Amino acid sequence: MRQRFKLSQIYLFFLSMVALFSCNGSKRPDVDQIKVSIKIKRFEKDLYQGKGKDINQTNQQLGNQYGYFYDDFIHRMVGNPSLSGPEVLALLYKDQAYTDLNAEVDSVFPSLGPLEKDLTQTFKYIRYYYPKAKVPQFISTLTGFAYQITTGDKYMGIGLDMFLGRNSKFYGAIVESVPLYQSRRFEPQYIVPRVTEVYAREELFKERDEDRSMLSKMIYNGKILYFMDLILPEGTADTLKIGYTGPQMAWCQQYEGNIWAYFLESELLYQTDYPKFQVYLTDGPFTPQLGENRSSAPKLGVWIGWQIVRKYMEQNPNITLQQLMAETDAQKILTRSKYKPKPS
């Protein structure tokens, strides 16, 4: 049965006709003997090579080569269900913006060798902890600033146009749809953390519908980030995992006890009315009403949840990663973590 097509971080359709604060120094397991070798199929190159050729033949060739991914690309990523493959290709090929964007992607990513190496290492660690985990086919693409990561039937798509570097000329032109606090993370070094996070959330550890309290959502997100601690390439900065700037990370570290005290005093932990605590879990340039001159970090509940999970694993060294990820009692994790940061 075909899996449901999913998208990560929707930004904008264009077919409208830092190595700071890296984590723990715990010893990594030896994964050299685990057989994983990731190669990324470059759809955007094959797509562009069809420009100027017979569109019907190109459509058939891409369909045969990329299967479900091509169908999703045509009908969900850049087109819509009412348009045929040749119609979408014709629109793309005559759009100068597509040609310019393809040239930019090609200049920033002439080779994906380093990315393939890091993804291979990451999925070796995933297979170490979860031997039955399925490694998807990775396909690079460009979607007109619409999607960073897509998942579908046995594939993960990487929208390279969403990782061109924060100073790309294209991001300034779409600032009304993609704010600067988001586009500053459109850097190549974010690709592996983003792929890892989407894979963890969508393929390995789906959030349970019954986890409705703020605490349960904090712990869920904290577990995802702790999982990333263990399987991302060694030395990956914490800032890349959570998407903070260096100053935002420093702010959280300085005021960790104050943030925790605020959550307790505001009686937020066991609140189940999502709109009342949504601001502490979702992305943004800062957290309203906290910090001075908009200096606070966003996603404070996510960051605190991460620290609770780290503390839990530190206090309970016999707990395995598998046991942690399978634990559904958020209160148990909090209690046994003995998490009590002191306000500054």
N, C-alpha and C positions, 0 to 999 in steps of 0.2 A: 504493500500500500504506500502511495506517495505521501511523504510528510508535508505538513502545512508550511507554506512559504512564510518566512519571517524576516523582519527588517530591524535594524538597530540604528537609532538616532536619525530620524527623518528630518531633513532640513529643507530642501528646495528642489523642485523639478525644474530642469531647464528646457525640457521639451514642451513648451507651452505654445507652440506655433504661433634629559637633564639629570645629571646624576647627583641628585641631592637626597639626603636622608634615606639612604638605602637600608634595607631591613637586616634583620638578625644575621649573626655570623655562625649559625648552627651548621654542622657538617652535612654536606649533601650526600645522598646515596650515589653509588656508582651505577650509572645507567648506560655505560658504553656498550654493553652486550645486548641491549634492547634494540630490536630491529624496527626502526622507524626511519624513513627517508622521505622528506616532504619536497615535492616539486610543485611549483605553482604554474598552472596553465595561464598564459597571457592572452586572455580573450580580447583585451582592448587592441592588441597588436593584430590579431587575426581579423578583428572587425574592421580596422582601418585599412588593412590590405585589400579589402573588398571595394574600397572607394574607386569609382571609375570603371568597375567591372560589371558584368551582368548581375543585376540585383537579385533576380530569381535564383540564379545559380549560387550566389553568395549566401542567400537565405537558406538554401538547402544544405550547403556545406557547413554553415555554422550550426544549423539544427542537428545535423548528423554528428558533428564533433562535440557539441556542448549539451545536447539533450535538454533535460529539465531546466538547466541554468539558462539556456538561450530562450526558452519559452517564458521563464520568469523575467528575464531582461526585457523582452519585447512587450509583454503584457502587464508587467507590474513595476518594473524599475524605471524605465524611461517612457514607455508607451502606455497603452491601456487595453483592456480586453476587446475593444471594438476595432482596433487597428491590426492589420496583418503584419507579418514580418517584413515583406518588401515595402510596405507603406512606411513603417518606422525607419527602415534603413534609408529610404529616399529622403525623409525629413532630416535625418542625421547628416547624411553626406552633403547636403546642400547648405547646411548651417555652418557658417564660418566660425562661430563660437566653439562648435565641436572640434573643428580642425585645429584651432588655436589651443584648446584644452588638451587635445591628444598630444600636440607637440610639447606642451609643458610637462605632461606626465612622462613622456618619453625621455625628456631631458633630466628630470629628477630621478627617474627609476630606469636607467639604461639596463640595469641588471637587478634581479631579485635574489641573487646568491646569498648575500648576508641575511636577508629576511628568511630565506629557506633554511639556513643554518640555525637561526634562533628558534624558528618554529619546530624544526626537527628536535632540537634539544628540549624544548618545552613539552612536546608530545611524548618524548621518551620518559620524562618525569611523570606525566599523566599516566602512561602505561605502567610505570613502576608501581604507582599507588592503585591504579585501576586497570588491571591487565586486559579486561574485556572492553575497555573504552574503544569506540570506533573512531578511527582517524578519517576525517572527511577529505574529499578532493578539494584543494584550494585553487580558486580561480580569481585572477586579478581582473579588474574592470574599471570603467569610469561611468558614473551615472548622473553627471551634471550636477554635482553637489547635492545629491539627494540622500545617499546612504553611505555610511562608513562600512558596516559589516552586514552582509545578508546571509541567511541560512536557508537551505532548501533540502531537496532530496539528495542526501549524501554529499552535499557540497557546502563550502563556506566561501562567499564572495568577498573580496577586499576592494573597496572603492578607492583606488589610488588617488583620485582627484580630491579626496578628503584628507590627504596626508602630504600635501605639497610643500609644507613649511609655512609658518605663520605669516611670512612676508610675501607670500605669493600675490601677484597682482590681481588674481581672481577674487580673493577673499575680501579685499577692500570694496569690490563692486557688489558684493552680496551682503554687505553688513546689515542691511535692513532685515534680512531674513535669517542671517546667521550672526549673532552678536559676537563681539570681540572676545568675550570670555570663553566662548566655544572655539572660535577659529584659532586662538592661540595654541590650542591642543591639536591642530591639524598638522602635526609634525611626524616625519617618518618613524621616530622612536616610539610613537604611541601605537603603532600597528600591532605588535605582538601582545602588549597588555590588553588592547581592545579585543583582539581575536580570542585571547584566553578568557577574558571576562564573559564574552557572549557565549563561548562554548560551555563554560562552567554553568551559566544560568540556564541555557536552553537545552543542553544535552545531558548534563550530569546531575545538577541540583536545582530542579525547578522549585520556585517558591510555592509553599502550600497555601491554599485558599483560606484555611482556618487560622493562619498566622496573621491576625488582624491588629494586634496591639503594637504600639510603637516599639516596645522592648523586643518583641519577636522579630520585627522587621530590622531593627538595629543588629540583632544577633545574626540574622540571615545574611545581611550584607557584610557583616564582620567576618563570617565564615568564608564567604566568597573571596574577600581580600586576603584572608589568611591562606586559603588554598593557593592564591596567586603568589603569596610569599614563597611557597615551597616549590612551585613548578615553573615560575618564570626564570629566564637565564640569570645566573648569579650576578649580583651587582645591580639588578634593575632597581631604579630609584623608587621609593615610596610615592614620590610626587607623580610619577608616571602611572602607578597603579590606581590612584584615586583621582588624579587629574588636578592636583593643587599646584599653585606656584610655590616657589621657595618661601616667600613671606607668609603665605597662607598656612603652610605646614608649620612654620615657626610659631605663628599665632596660636594654632591649635595646641602645640606642645607647651607653650607658655601658659595658656589659660585652660588646660585640660580639666583641672579641678573645678574651676569656675563654671565651665560648661556643664559638667556633671551635676554640680550643685544646683544650677539653674533648672535642669531637667527634673531633679528631685523636688525642688521647691514649687515648681509649676505643675507637679503631679502629672507629668506627661508619659511616664514609662508604661502605664497600664491603660492609657487612653486608647480607645478603639475607633474613635471618630476621625477618620483619616484626614479630612481637611484641617483639623486642629493641630496636626503635627507634620503635615506634608512638607512644610518649608524646611524641616530639619533632615529630610531624606532626599530631596530633589536638588538638581543642579541649579546654579545661579552664579552671579558675580560675587555675592556675599550673602550673609544671613541678616535680614532686616532686624533692627532693634538690638542687635548685639555688636559690640565693638564700636570703636570710634572712627569716624571718617571712612566708613565702609571698608574697614580693615579686616573684618571677620572673614572666615572661610565659609564656603557653602557646605552642604551635606554633613552637618555636625553630628547628626545621629548616626550616619554611616561611619564616620571616623571614630566616634566613641565606641560603637559596636565592634569595630576592628580592634581597638585597644583592650576591650573586655575579653574578646576571644584570645588574643595573644596572652593576656594575663592568665586566662583559664588554662591554656596549654602549658604555660610556665609553671603554674601551681600544681598541675596534674600531669607530670611527665610520662606516666604510663598510658595516657590516652593517645590512641593512634589518630592519624588524620581521618581514616575511614570512620572511626567511632565518633569523632567530632562532627563530621559532615552528616552522619546519620542521626545525631542527637536532635530531637525536636522540642526538648524542654528548655526554652530560653531562660526561665527563672533558675533552673538548675545550673546552667552555665554561668549566669551572673553570680549566684550564691557561691559556687565553688571557685570562682575566679578570685574572690576576695578583693574585688576591684574597689578601691577607695582613694582616688587621687585627691590630693589636698589643694584647696584653692590657693592661688598666688596672692 
